């Protein structure tokens, strides 16, 4: 059968290509996609041609094998669909099961069974598209090593920032400060009980100059690292969840950074720091992410739904009018 797949062709240009799927091997499945979510931070690096050259894409995702960010390439990693067919060696009872896959945006795809994550019926198809981003928020929490009654700041209130904010409000923190230049995002974050908001263009520090014990930098803007340093208390931790692609960060490591004994820690979702490996296995992190999706109303973060055939309009919106969008998803026609 044939499938339609999204390809990034050149900076600012995407197209949907049709290709014939391979026949199912004995241990493979055919999945029909119902919805997929755009991970705006990473995907806009791809869309704008800001990926570092000659660097392999996430090696933990089988679908990216052999890709290094050079055009043309398929991308995306938040597909939710249903198993439509199975190879001869697999149990036929899994047909029709709802699954999540780290697969590029496509109407159908073929993969090994172990590349799928089965979703409970309680998680809707649209809510399921948040699994990768929620797992990222879980990893940030693990790397942040949150302590009771700490003051926390989040720089960047995109989807991951909103999810992280909601998760932090489940913990006995002192307060959370949501920092973003986009007012609608700040206002949405501030609906959580423990959260207030701050516009980064302000010259004075929030809370009458009081700093923060834990700062998450997930804005995608390298310049935000200096803001994180300015906002830090003594011995604060700065968790850098942004992937800047080929953008460089000019960091002021004099004065406050050195004297305040600050820690800058990189964090991302594909791996975990060695000291947490035994306690936080991949399976446990995914289970925690699914539990949080069930506990929190994640679908409220969906701002736009585009038919897959109008993918170019979705990326144009995110590129030119990011202040109007939050989570954008594709729906797939029969």
C-alpha positions as CSV (number, residue, x, y, z in Angstrom):
1,X,0.0,0.0,0.0
2,X,1.0,3.7,-0.3
3,X,1.6,6.2,2.5
4,X,2.0,9.9,2.6
5,X,4.9,11.4,4.5
6,X,6.1,14.9,5.3
7,X,9.5,15.9,4.0
8,X,11.5,19.0,4.9
9,X,13.0,20.0,1.5
10,X,14.8,23.3,2.1
11,X,14.7,26.1,4.7
12,X,11.1,27.2,4.8
13,X,9.8,24.5,2.5
14,X,8.0,21.2,3.2
15,X,6.1,18.9,1.0
16,X,4.0,15.7,1.4
17,X,5.4,12.8,-0.7
18,X,3.7,9.5,-1.5
19,X,5.7,6.3,-1.3
20,X,5.0,2.6,-1.4
21,X,5.4,0.9,2.0
22,X,7.5,-2.3,2.1
23,X,5.8,-5.6,2.7
24,X,5.5,-6.6,6.4
25,X,8.3,-8.8,7.7
26,X,7.2,-11.5,10.2
27,X,8.0,-9.2,13.2
28,X,6.7,-5.9,11.8
29,X,3.4,-4.0,12.1
30,X,1.6,-1.6,9.9
31,X,0.3,1.5,11.8
32,X,-2.3,3.9,10.5
33,X,-1.7,7.4,12.0
34,X,-4.7,9.3,13.4
35,X,-2.9,12.4,14.8
36,X,0.7,13.6,15.2
37,X,2.0,16.5,17.2
38,X,4.6,19.1,16.0
39,X,7.4,19.5,18.5
40,X,7.9,23.2,17.6
41,X,11.3,23.8,19.2
42,X,13.1,21.0,17.4
43,X,11.1,21.0,14.2
44,X,11.5,24.7,13.7
45,X,15.3,24.2,13.7
46,X,14.7,21.6,10.9
47,X,12.3,23.9,9.1
48,X,14.7,26.9,9.3
49,X,17.8,25.0,8.4
50,X,19.4,25.5,11.8
51,X,20.4,21.9,12.5
52,X,24.2,21.4,13.1
53,X,25.8,19.9,9.9
54,X,27.1,16.4,9.9
55,X,25.6,15.5,13.2
56,X,23.4,12.4,13.4
57,X,19.9,12.9,14.5
58,X,18.7,11.3,17.7
59,X,20.3,7.9,17.6
60,X,17.9,6.5,20.1
61,X,15.0,6.8,17.5
62,X,15.2,4.0,14.9
63,X,13.3,6.0,12.3
64,X,16.1,8.5,12.2
65,X,18.8,6.0,11.4
66,X,21.1,7.3,8.7
67,X,19.8,10.9,8.9
68,X,22.2,13.7,9.7
69,X,19.9,16.8,9.3
70,X,20.8,17.3,5.6
71,X,17.9,18.1,3.3
72,X,15.7,16.5,2.2
73,X,14.6,14.6,5.3
74,X,11.5,13.4,7.1
75,X,11.0,14.4,10.7
76,X,8.7,14.4,13.6
77,X,8.4,12.1,16.6
78,X,4.9,12.2,18.1
79,X,2.6,9.9,16.1
80,X,-0.5,8.3,17.6
81,X,-2.4,5.7,15.6
82,X,-3.7,2.1,15.5
83,X,-2.2,-1.1,14.5
84,X,-3.8,-2.0,11.1
85,X,-1.9,-5.2,10.3
86,X,0.7,-7.5,11.8
87,X,3.5,-9.8,10.5
88,X,3.0,-13.5,10.6
89,X,5.1,-14.0,13.8
90,X,3.0,-11.6,15.9
91,X,-0.2,-12.1,17.9
92,X,-3.1,-10.9,15.8
93,X,-5.0,-9.7,18.9
94,X,-2.9,-6.5,18.9
95,X,-4.6,-5.4,15.7
96,X,-6.6,-2.2,16.4
97,X,-4.6,-1.3,19.5
98,X,-3.8,2.4,20.1
99,X,-0.1,3.1,20.0
100,X,2.4,6.0,20.2
101,X,5.5,6.0,18.0
102,X,8.6,8.1,17.6
103,X,8.0,8.3,13.9
104,X,8.2,11.2,11.4
105,X,4.8,12.6,10.3
106,X,3.2,10.1,8.0
107,X,-0.3,8.7,7.2
108,X,1.0,5.1,7.7
109,X,4.3,3.5,8.6
110,X,5.9,0.1,9.0
111,X,8.1,-0.6,12.1
112,X,9.1,-3.3,14.5
113,X,6.7,-4.0,17.4
114,X,9.3,-2.9,20.0
115,X,9.3,0.6,18.4
116,X,5.7,1.2,19.6
117,X,4.3,2.2,23.0
118,X,0.8,0.9,23.7
119,X,-1.4,3.6,25.1
120,X,-4.2,2.9,27.7
121,X,-7.7,3.5,26.5
122,X,-8.1,6.3,29.0
123,X,-5.6,8.4,27.0
124,X,-7.2,10.0,24.0
125,X,-5.5,10.1,20.7
126,X,-4.8,13.8,20.9
127,X,-3.6,13.6,24.5
128,X,-1.3,10.7,23.4
129,X,0.7,13.1,21.2
130,X,2.0,14.8,24.3
131,X,3.9,11.6,25.5
132,X,7.3,12.7,24.1
133,X,7.1,16.2,25.6
134,X,5.8,14.9,28.9
135,X,8.6,12.4,29.1
136,X,11.0,15.4,28.5
137,X,9.4,17.2,31.4
138,X,9.9,14.1,33.6
139,X,13.6,14.1,32.6
140,X,13.9,17.7,33.5
141,X,12.5,17.0,36.9
142,X,14.9,14.2,37.4
143,X,17.9,16.2,36.4
144,X,16.7,19.2,38.4
145,X,16.6,17.1,41.6
146,X,13.9,19.4,43.0
147,X,13.9,20.0,46.8
148,X,10.9,21.0,49.0
149,X,10.1,24.6,49.2
150,X,12.5,25.7,46.5
151,X,11.8,28.7,44.3
152,X,11.7,27.6,40.6
153,X,11.8,29.6,37.4
154,X,11.0,28.4,33.9
155,X,12.3,30.4,31.0
156,X,10.3,29.6,27.9
157,X,6.6,28.7,28.2
158,X,6.0,26.7,25.0
159,X,4.4,23.3,25.3
160,X,7.2,21.7,27.3
161,X,7.3,24.8,29.6
162,X,3.6,24.5,30.2
163,X,3.8,20.8,30.9
164,X,6.7,21.3,33.3
165,X,4.8,24.1,35.0
166,X,1.8,21.9,35.6
167,X,4.0,19.1,36.9
168,X,5.9,21.4,39.3
169,X,2.6,22.4,40.7
170,X,2.1,18.8,41.9
171,X,5.1,19.2,44.2
172,X,5.6,21.1,47.5
173,X,7.6,23.9,45.9
174,X,7.7,27.4,47.3
175,X,6.7,29.1,44.0
176,X,7.1,28.9,40.2
177,X,7.9,31.8,38.0
178,X,6.8,31.5,34.3
179,X,9.0,33.7,32.1
180,X,8.1,34.3,28.5
181,X,7.8,37.3,26.1
182,X,4.4,36.1,24.9
183,X,1.6,37.3,27.3
184,X,-0.9,34.6,26.4
185,X,1.6,31.9,27.4
186,X,2.4,33.7,30.6
187,X,-1.3,34.0,31.5
188,X,-2.0,30.4,30.7
189,X,0.9,29.3,33.0
190,X,-0.2,31.6,35.8
191,X,-3.5,29.8,36.1
192,X,-1.7,27.1,38.1
193,X,-2.0,27.8,41.8
194,X,1.7,28.2,42.6
195,X,2.7,30.0,39.5
196,X,3.2,33.7,38.7
197,X,4.6,35.2,35.5
198,X,7.3,37.6,34.4
199,X,8.1,39.3,31.1
200,X,11.9,38.9,30.4
201,X,12.2,42.4,28.9
202,X,11.7,43.9,32.4
203,X,14.9,45.2,33.8
204,X,14.2,44.5,37.4
205,X,14.2,41.0,38.7
206,X,10.8,39.6,39.7
207,X,9.8,39.1,43.4
208,X,11.7,42.3,44.4
209,X,15.0,41.0,43.3
210,X,14.7,37.6,44.9
211,X,16.4,34.8,43.0
212,X,15.6,31.2,42.3
213,X,17.1,27.9,43.5
214,X,16.3,26.0,40.3
215,X,16.0,27.5,36.8
216,X,14.8,25.6,33.7
217,X,16.0,27.2,30.4
218,X,13.7,25.8,27.6
219,X,13.1,28.9,25.5
220,X,15.4,27.8,22.6
221,X,17.1,31.2,22.8
222,X,20.8,31.0,23.8
223,X,20.7,34.6,25.2
224,X,18.3,33.3,27.9
225,X,21.3,31.6,29.7
226,X,22.5,35.0,30.9
227,X,19.0,35.7,32.2
228,X,19.1,32.4,34.1
229,X,22.4,33.3,35.7
230,X,21.0,36.7,36.7
231,X,18.0,35.0,38.3
232,X,20.0,32.5,40.3
233,X,20.4,32.2,44.1
234,X,23.6,31.0,45.6
235,X,24.4,27.4,44.5
236,X,21.4,27.4,42.1
237,X,21.0,24.8,39.4
238,X,20.3,25.8,35.8
239,X,18.8,23.0,33.7
240,X,19.3,23.6,30.0
241,X,16.6,21.7,28.1
242,X,16.8,23.8,25.0
243,X,18.6,22.4,21.9
244,X,20.1,25.4,20.1
245,X,21.0,23.5,16.9
246,X,23.7,25.5,15.2
247,X,23.1,28.7,17.3
248,X,25.9,29.6,19.8
249,X,25.5,30.7,23.3
250,X,27.6,33.7,24.6
251,X,27.5,33.2,28.3
252,X,28.7,35.6,31.0
253,X,30.7,33.4,33.3
254,X,32.2,36.2,35.3
255,X,30.9,37.8,38.5
256,X,27.6,36.2,39.6
257,X,28.2,32.9,37.9
258,X,31.5,32.2,39.6
259,X,30.9,33.7,43.0
260,X,27.4,32.1,43.4
261,X,28.8,28.6,42.6
262,X,26.2,28.0,40.0
263,X,25.7,24.7,38.2
264,X,24.7,24.5,34.5
265,X,23.3,21.1,33.6
266,X,22.3,19.9,30.2
267,X,19.2,17.8,30.0
268,X,17.3,16.0,27.2
269,X,14.9,13.1,26.7
270,X,16.9,10.4,24.9
271,X,19.3,9.6,27.7
272,X,19.6,10.1,31.4
273,X,22.4,10.9,33.7
274,X,24.3,7.7,34.9
275,X,23.4,8.3,38.6
276,X,19.7,8.0,37.8
277,X,19.8,5.0,35.4
278,X,19.0,2.3,37.9
279,X,16.1,4.2,39.5
280,X,14.6,5.8,36.4
281,X,14.5,3.2,33.6
282,X,13.1,4.2,30.2
283,X,10.0,2.1,31.1
284,X,9.5,3.9,34.4
285,X,9.9,7.4,32.9
286,X,7.3,6.6,30.2
287,X,4.9,5.2,32.8
288,X,5.3,8.4,34.8
289,X,4.7,10.5,31.7
290,X,1.5,8.5,30.9
291,X,0.3,8.9,34.5
292,X,0.8,12.6,34.3
293,X,-1.0,12.9,31.0
294,X,-4.0,11.2,32.7
295,X,-3.8,13.5,35.7
296,X,-3.4,16.8,33.9
297,X,-5.6,18.3,31.2
298,X,-3.0,18.4,28.5
299,X,-5.4,18.8,25.6
300,X,-6.0,22.4,26.8
301,X,-2.5,23.2,25.3
302,X,-3.6,22.4,21.8
303,X,-4.1,25.7,19.9
304,X,-4.4,24.5,16.3
305,X,-5.4,21.4,14.4
306,X,-4.4,21.2,10.7
307,X,-5.3,18.5,8.2
308,X,-2.1,16.7,7.2
309,X,-2.6,18.0,3.6
310,X,-2.2,21.5,4.9
311,X,1.1,20.9,6.7
312,X,2.8,23.8,5.0
313,X,0.3,26.2,6.6
314,X,1.1,24.8,10.1
315,X,4.8,25.5,9.8
316,X,4.2,28.9,8.3
317,X,2.1,29.7,11.3
318,X,4.8,28.6,13.8
319,X,7.5,30.4,11.8
320,X,5.8,33.7,11.3
321,X,3.2,34.0,14.1
322,X,4.5,31.9,16.9
323,X,2.8,34.1,19.4
324,X,-0.6,32.8,18.1
325,X,0.3,29.1,18.4
326,X,1.2,26.7,21.2
327,X,0.7,23.0,20.4
328,X,-0.1,22.3,16.8
329,X,-1.3,18.9,15.7
330,X,-2.0,17.2,12.4
331,X,-5.1,15.2,11.8
332,X,-5.1,12.5,9.2
333,X,-8.0,12.0,6.7
334,X,-9.1,8.5,5.8
